[in-house]
Amino acid sequence: MTPKERMLAVLAREIPDAVPTFEWFIDEGVGEALCDTRDPIEIVERLDIDAVNLRTDYTKEWIDDETYVDEWGSKKVLTGDALAAATSHPIEDLARQADYQFPDPDGPGRFATLQRAVELYGDRRAVVYNLRDGFSEMRDLLGYENALIGMLIDPANYVALLQRAIEYNLKLAEIAVARFGIQIIATTDDVCQAAGPLIAPEQYEEFLAPAFREVIGGYKALGCRVIKHCDGDVLPLLPIWIEAGIDCLDPIDPGAGMDMGDMKARFGDQIVLKGNIDCTGDLCDGTEEQVRQEVRECLAKGMAGGGLILSSSNTIHRGVKPENYRAMLEELRASGRYE
């Protein structure tokens, strides 16, 4: 199988030739140490990873070397991590959300990175398009506090803005599918922490679940497989997500006490599971052999019958030892074959 065929097979609940792998992000420094490039698309190519995860391109207006305002109107500061930290948000008053104009979904250069990956990989490697399923858009537009309390103090405008966000993401998906043949969409909207959901499940059901069902259904109607990312203890919300039609859950967060074997036993007949080599543990501080052992344990718990994408428990961040990530990939290739 090609890497792309492998990814599509596992998401279709078929048994591929081997367990596939990909990461949300691979730190540029880690990538450079392993394959002499900081280009995320080239890193995936040179490490022979099954898929690359890419986001939409938006312009930035730089204020100084570390601070910029993005095309959405958010002010952000570089932190050295994969994502910049937002210091201000474009919608200060939820009651005036109708005045806010979303970026043009088909603006100049909007899909430049996606196009480059598709042209380089062809039919060999999968391109995963990273979009949203609701809450993260609200967080970025309103800020965390208003994204959490806005549904309670101004539900009408909250739902209206959420609906606009959903429609915007569906439009991006439509373009990507029609223009580039995208077949896999990932949504990285975090709504949980180690102790459980950030939002009471009954409030999630009332305010966010209808939009979640609509956007996941829309992605599926376009013919895409959908991978849902959320760190933390997701168990109170997982039935909603499964019912909505997600194909895969990531990351089976060991930091929240979630175990691949338990999740495989409980949900392995319904969804694919992605993870869960702890990116705060042996990948950072362990030996190569400890990483290899963790890979073997994860495969033993989740590989049988298909339905597993092996990866870190979040990202290959700058604290990961390059040699440990290489050991993870090597052990997967040695021990993760079905044939």
ABEGO torsion letter per residue (X at the ends): XBAAAAAAAAAAGBBBABBBBBBABBBAAAAAAAAGBABAAAAAAAAGBABBBBBBBBBBBBABAABBBBAAGBBBBBAGBABBBBABBABABAAAAAABBBBBAABBGAAAAAAAAAAAAEAABBBBBBBBAGAAAAAAAAEAAAAAAAAAABAAAAAAAAAAAAAAAAAAAAAAAAAAGBABBBBBBBABBAAEBABBAAAAAAAAAAAAAAAAAAAAAAGBBBBBBBBEBAAAAAAAAAAAGBABBOAGBAAAGBBAAAAAAAAAAABBBBOBBBAABAAAABBAAAAAAAAAAAAAAAABGEGBBBBBABBBBAABBAAAAAAAAAAAAAAABAX
